[in-house]
């Protein structure tokens, strides 16, 4: 069979596996709801703090620093999951935590309450996603069937699809029914994640044997985690550019480039469209040239994207930058989790939780650096900072690829 036939066959096999498995179908729908709920609410939280709770804009902007606790919460949940094998039970608890957290924010009466809730409760809610991916990993490994990475890619696309439409729906509902009601809707979506998986417990017929193996191998030392932590740190460098871009790109297009609003909307919508187009092909590309080399290429695309924003002050430059950023995340969103799990194969829940929660850390760091950077460098020069971050990540990923940390 030629390469195109193999690609089509692999994708068809993966689609059949996802459709045939109650776990994979349920995880796909649950992750869509998770992406939808999170992306609808996070852009509105600063507006809520300012308009509903009377916080100043600088104070409200500090809310995203609550994401600094997410990696710690993720590690605690992941390590416990690896010791016990209770993937779906922990998923349900984390989903309930998310529902309670957003309900608490909807009921908040003073500005400090969302900060406490975001730091303590919502830090754990993000681990629901990593537990689902770990459950899928366990099931794929136990079944021993083909198209593993393609199955993960399809399920991962559901999470990205939720992130694509969530911001639009969140803004629309906030305008129509108010911010508090919209946050109640977010809480309902978090709780609704549980429904597609029902009361499912056993992943496969060999669950008991898999649990024993998980308990025996779930404890890992820091030396074993170093490759995962290094890779996650490089991912944080690339992701830190996202809050800088979302914080200042629209402002730059409005105030300095004077672009028509329809052009601005088209520019913003370009990235998620390219992501969804590219994601189905990311696994094939990784098989051909190596998964870490693909991620190195993605980081280089991040460098070029931010250089477009900084040094190409036209609508064409903005579109080019967003197309390149779509390439970055079309590859990273699928392959990043796969790399993380391969770097710590004896504790995949820990690996998944650390990697998935690192985006909150990156958002907090990127937001802080972007705020300081724009004060000193101005627009559009602030975009040179994420270009440097992505360049450093590209060198780090190339070094990991040459060292052969993933066989």
C-alpha positions in Angstrom: 0.0 0.0 0.0 1.2 3.5 -0.7 1.6 6.2 2.0 -1.8 7.8 1.2 -3.6 4.5 1.5 -1.8 3.7 4.8 -2.8 7.1 6.2 -6.5 6.6 5.1 -6.5 3.1 6.6 -5.0 4.2 9.9 -7.5 7.1 10.2 -10.5 4.9 9.4 -9.3 2.3 11.9 -9.0 4.9 14.6 -12.4 6.3 13.9 -13.9 2.8 14.1 -12.1 2.3 17.5 -13.4 5.5 18.9 -17.0 4.8 17.7 -17.0 1.2 19.0 -15.7 1.9 22.5 -18.0 3.4 25.1 -14.9 4.8 26.9 -13.5 6.6 23.8 -17.0 7.9 22.8 -17.6 9.1 26.3 -14.2 10.7 26.6 -14.6 12.5 23.3 -17.9 14.1 24.4 -16.6 14.9 27.9 -13.5 16.6 26.6 -15.5 18.7 24.2 -17.7 19.9 27.1 -14.5 20.6 29.1 -13.0 22.7 26.4 -16.2 24.5 25.8 -16.8 25.4 29.4 -13.3 26.5 30.2 -12.7 28.6 27.1 -16.1 30.2 27.5 -15.5 31.4 31.0 -11.8 32.3 31.3 -12.0 35.3 29.0 -14.9 36.7 31.0 -13.5 36.4 34.5 -11.6 39.7 34.4 -14.8 41.5 33.2 -16.7 39.8 36.0 -14.3 40.9 38.6 -14.3 44.5 37.4 -18.0 45.0 36.6 -19.7 42.8 39.1 -17.4 42.7 42.1 -15.8 46.2 41.8 -12.1 45.1 41.5 -9.6 47.4 39.8 -8.4 46.3 36.4 -4.8 45.7 37.6 -6.1 43.5 40.4 -8.5 41.7 38.2 -5.7 40.9 35.7 -3.9 39.1 38.5 -6.6 36.4 38.5 -4.7 34.3 36.0 -1.9 33.9 38.5 -4.2 31.4 40.3 -3.1 29.0 37.6 0.3 28.7 39.4 -1.3 26.0 41.7 -2.5 23.8 38.8 0.8 21.9 38.3 1.0 21.1 42.0 -2.6 19.9 42.1 -2.0 18.0 38.9 1.0 16.2 40.3 -0.9 15.3 43.5 -3.8 13.9 41.6 -1.6 12.1 39.0 0.7 10.4 41.5 -2.3 9.2 43.5 -3.9 7.9 40.3 -0.7 6.0 39.4 -0.6 4.4 42.9 -4.3 3.3 42.9 -5.3 3.0 39.2 -8.5 4.9 39.9 -8.6 6.9 36.7 -12.4 7.4 36.2 -13.1 7.8 39.9 -10.7 10.7 40.1 -12.0 12.1 36.8 -15.5 12.3 38.4 -14.2 14.0 41.6 -12.2 16.6 39.6 -15.2 17.3 37.3 -17.4 17.8 40.4 -14.7 20.2 41.8 -14.9 22.2 38.6 -18.7 22.4 38.8 -18.5 23.5 42.5 -15.7 26.0 41.7 -17.6 27.8 38.9 -20.8 27.7 40.9 -18.9 29.4 43.7 -17.6 32.1 41.4 -21.2 32.7 40.1 -22.2 33.2 43.8 -19.3 35.4 44.7 -20.1 38.7 46.4 -16.5 40.1 47.0 -13.5 40.1 44.7 -11.3 37.9 46.9 -13.6 34.9 46.5 -12.9 34.0 42.9 -9.1 34.2 43.7 -9.5 31.7 46.5 -11.7 29.4 44.5 -9.5 29.6 41.4 -6.4 28.8 43.5 -7.8 26.0 45.6 -10.7 24.3 43.9 -10.2 25.0 40.1 -6.6 24.0 40.4 -7.8 20.4 40.9 -10.6 20.6 38.3 -8.1 20.7 35.4 -6.9 17.2 36.3 -10.2 15.7 35.1 -8.9 16.0 31.5 -5.6 14.3 32.3 -7.4 11.4 34.0 -9.5 10.8 31.0 -6.5 10.7 28.7 -4.8 8.3 31.1 -7.8 6.1 31.1 -7.7 6.0 27.3 -4.0 5.3 27.4 -4.5 2.3 29.8 -7.3 0.9 27.6 -5.4 1.2 24.4 -2.4 -0.5 25.9 -4.5 -3.3 27.4 -6.2 -3.9 24.1 -3.0 -4.0 22.1 -4.7 -2.9 18.9 -3.3 -0.5 16.3 -3.8 3.2 15.6 -3.1 4.2 19.3 -1.8 7.7 18.5 -4.5 8.3 15.9 -7.2 7.5 18.5 -5.6 10.0 21.0 -5.5 12.5 18.2 -9.2 12.2 17.4 -10.2 12.5 21.1 -7.8 15.4 21.5 -9.5 17.2 18.6 -12.7 17.2 20.6 -11.1 19.2 23.3 -9.7 21.7 20.8 -13.1 22.0 19.1 -14.5 23.0 22.4 -11.8 25.7 22.7 -12.6 26.9 19.2 -16.3 27.7 19.8 -16.2 28.3 23.5 -15.0 32.0 23.5 -17.7 33.0 21.0 -20.5 31.3 22.9 -19.2 32.6 26.3 -19.2 36.2 25.0 -22.7 35.8 23.5 -24.3 34.2 26.5 -22.6 36.8 28.8 -24.2 39.5 26.8 -27.6 37.9 26.6 -28.1 36.4 30.1 -25.3 38.0 32.2 -22.0 36.9 33.5 -23.3 35.1 36.6 -25.8 33.0 34.6 -23.0 32.2 32.1 -20.8 30.9 34.9 -23.7 28.7 36.1 -23.8 27.3 32.6 -20.1 26.6 32.9 -20.7 24.7 36.2 -23.4 22.6 34.5 -21.0 21.8 31.6 -18.3 20.6 34.1 -20.8 18.4 35.9 -22.2 17.1 32.5 -18.8 15.7 31.7 -19.7 12.8 34.0 -22.8 11.8 32.0 -21.2 10.3 28.8 -19.1 7.9 30.9 -22.0 6.9 33.2 -21.0 4.5 36.0 -18.2 2.9 33.9 -15.5 1.3 36.1 -13.5 -1.4 34.3 -11.6 -0.3 31.3 -11.0 -3.8 29.9 -11.3 -7.3 31.0 -7.7 -7.2 32.2 -8.3 -4.2 34.6 -7.3 -6.1 37.7 -4.0 -7.1 36.3 -3.4 -3.6 34.9 -4.1 -2.1 38.4 -1.6 -4.4 40.0 1.0 -3.4 37.5 0.2 0.3 37.9 0.6 0.1 41.7 3.9 -1.7 41.3 5.3 0.9 38.9 3.4 4.1 39.9 6.1 5.4 42.2 8.8 7.3 40.3 11.8 9.2 41.5 12.7 12.7 40.5 15.6 11.5 38.3 13.0 9.5 36.2 10.9 12.6 35.9 13.7 14.9 34.6 13.1 14.3 30.9 9.3 15.0 31.4 10.0 18.1 33.4 12.5 19.3 30.8 10.0 18.7 28.0 7.2 20.4 30.0 9.4 23.4 30.6 10.1 23.8 26.9 6.3 23.5 26.3 5.7 26.3 28.8 8.2 28.5 26.9 6.2 28.0 23.7 2.8 28.4 25.4 3.8 31.5 27.3 3.4 33.4 24.0 -0.3 32.7 23.8 -1.5 35.1 26.7 0.8 37.8 25.2 -0.8 37.3 21.8 -4.3 37.3 23.1 -3.7 40.2 25.4 -2.2 42.5 22.9 -2.7 41.4 19.3 -6.3 42.6 19.0 -5.3 45.9 20.7 -2.5 46.3 18.2 -4.7 45.6 15.2 -7.3 48.1 16.5 -5.2 51.0 17.7 -2.1 51.0 15.5 -2.9 49.0 12.3 -6.5 50.4 12.2 -7.8 47.2 10.6 -11.5 46.8 9.8 -13.3 44.8 12.6 -14.2 42.1 10.0 -10.5 41.7 9.2 -9.7 41.5 12.9 -12.2 38.8 13.4 -10.9 36.9 10.4 -7.4 37.1 11.8 -8.4 35.8 15.2 -10.4 32.9 13.6 -7.6 31.8 11.4 -5.5 30.0 14.0 -8.2 27.5 15.3 -9.2 26.7 11.7 -5.6 25.8 10.8 -5.3 23.8 14.0 -8.3 21.6 13.2 -7.1 21.1 9.6 -3.6 20.1 10.7 -4.3 17.9 13.7 -5.4 14.8 11.8 -2.0 14.8 10.0 0.2 15.4 13.0 0.6 11.8 13.9 1.5 10.8 10.3 4.2 13.5 10.2 5.6 12.4 13.6 5.9 8.8 12.3 7.8 9.9 9.3 10.4 12.3 10.8 10.2 11.7 14.6 7.9 13.1 17.1 10.4 15.4 18.8 11.7 16.8 15.5 8.1 17.6 14.6 7.7 19.5 17.8 11.0 21.3 17.2 9.6 22.4 13.8 6.4 23.6 15.5 8.5 25.7 17.9 10.3 27.3 14.9 6.9 28.1 13.5 6.2 29.9 16.8 9.3 32.0 16.3 8.3 33.0 12.8 4.7 33.7 13.8 5.8 36.2 16.5 8.3 37.8 14.1 5.4 38.3 11.7 3.4 40.1 14.5 6.4 42.2 15.5 7.9 43.1 12.1 5.2 42.8 9.5 2.7 45.6 10.4 0.0 44.8 7.8 -3.1 42.6 7.6 -1.1 40.1 5.6 1.5 39.9 8.4 -1.2 39.2 11.0 -2.8 36.5 8.8 0.7 34.9 8.2 1.4 34.9 11.9 -1.9 33.3 12.8 -1.5 30.6 10.1 1.9 29.8 11.6 0.5 29.7 15.1 -2.2 27.4 13.9 0.7 25.1 12.7 2.2 25.3 16.2 -0.9 24.2 18.1 -2.1 21.8 15.4 1.0 19.8 16.2 1.5 20.5 19.9 -2.1 19.8 20.9 -2.0 16.2 19.7 1.7 15.3 20.1 2.5 17.0 23.3 0.5 14.6 25.5 1.8 11.6 23.6 5.4 12.7 24.2 4.7 13.3 27.9 3.3 9.8 28.4 6.2 8.2 26.6 8.7 10.1 28.7 7.2 8.6 31.9 5.7 5.3 30.8 5.5 3.8 34.3 3.4 6.7 35.6 1.3 8.0 32.8 -1.3 9.7 35.0 1.5 11.7 36.6 2.9 12.5 33.2 -0.5 13.5 31.8 -1.4 15.7 34.8 1.9 17.5 34.9 1.8 18.2 31.1 -1.9 19.2 30.9 -1.8 21.5 33.9 1.4 23.3 32.7 -0.7 25.4 30.3 -2.2 27.2 33.3 1.3 27.9 34.6 2.4 29.1 31.1 -0.6 31.4 31.0 0.2 32.9 34.3 3.9 33.4 33.5 3.2 34.7 30.0 0.6 37.1 31.2 3.0 38.6 33.8 5.9 38.8 31.3 3.7 40.3 28.7 2.5 43.0 31.1 6.0 44.0 32.0 7.2 43.6 28.4 4.6 45.9 26.9 5.3 48.5 29.5 9.0 48.6 28.5 9.0 47.6 24.8 5.6 48.7 23.6 3.6 47.4 20.7 4.5 45.5 18.5 8.0 45.0 20.0 6.6 42.9 22.9 6.1 40.1 20.4 9.9 39.7 20.1 9.7 38.1 23.6 7.6 35.1 22.7 9.8 34.7 19.6 12.8 34.4 21.8 11.0 31.9 24.1 10.0 29.7 21.1 13.6 29.9 19.8 14.9 28.6 23.1 12.3 25.8 23.1 13.3 24.8 19.5 17.0 24.4 20.6 15.9 22.4 23.6 13.6 20.1 21.6 16.4 19.6 19.0 18.8 18.6 21.8 16.2 16.1 23.2 15.6 14.6 19.7 19.4 14.2 19.1 19.8 12.5 22.5 17.1 10.0 21.6 15.1 10.4 24.8 12.1 8.8 22.9 12.9 5.7 20.9 
